[in-house]
């Protein structure tokens, strides 16, 4: 079974939170793997189709392992290339894959 845990708050993570989570998982002998994710900011809760637009601009350029919604309408992306993802999503207008 796989469980994804994003440690910290929507404003960011800190070393204390990360170490606390690591220690808890180790204490209970839970095998885990750490991965960096991209947090998408400024998502409007009342605007439909935003996840589709994000996915549609990324899927042909890199591997998308997971997209999940967090607190306060934040979207998290587990992708193969974080820098490329940030570059693509930072464009003024997202270019959709064919």
N, C-alpha and C positions, 0 to 999 in steps of 0.2 A: 504494500500500500504506500501511496505517496501523499504527503501532507506538505503544503507550501506555507511557510511562516515568514512574514515580513516583520522583522524586529524593529522597534522604535515607533516613532509617531509619524504622521504624514508630513511633518516639517523636516524630518530627517532621523537618522540613527546616530547613536553615539557608542563609544567603546564600552561603556558600562552596560548598556542594554545588550550589546552583542555578547559580551563575556558572561552575563547572567544567563542568557539563553543557551549558550554553549555548555555552561556548567550544569544547568538543569537537564539538558539532553544527555550529557555524559553520565550524570548521576543515575539516571534511569536506564542507562546502557542503550540509548536510542541511537541507531546509526543515522548519521546525517551528512549532508553535503551542502556546502555554502556556495551560493551563486549571487552575482551582482545582477540587479534588475534595473530597469528604467521606470521611473515614475513619471507619468504624464500629468502635467498640471493644467489648470484652467479648463477643466471640462465642465460644460454647462449641463446641469441635470435635466433641463427641460428640452434640450436639443437632441432630436433623434438621429441615429446613424453615425455617431462619432466613433464608436468602436469599429464599425464597418469601414469607415474612412481610414482609420489608422491601419487596420489589417490590410485593406486594399492598396495602401501605398507601400507596404513592406514585404508582402508574401513572395514576390518574384525577385527580390533583391537579397534576402537573407532568410535564415531559418527562424521561425517563430515557434518557440517551445510551449509558451503559455501566455494567455492574456487573462488577467483577473482584476476584478473591481475591489478596491479597498475602502477604507473609511473616507467620508467626506467626498464622495464621487471621484476619488483618485483611481487611475488605471495604472496597473503594473504590467510591464512587458518583460518576459524572459526570452531573450533573443540571442542569436549567435554572435552578433557584432554590435556592441553597445554604442560605440562611436559612430558607426554608420547609421544606426537607428536615430541617434540624436541629430545627426546631420540631415537626414531625410525629414524628420518631423519638425525641424526648425525652419523649414522653407515656408515662405509666406502663403503659398498655396500647395497643398499636397497633390502630387502627381500620382494618379492611380495606375496600378499595374494593368497591362492589357488583358 
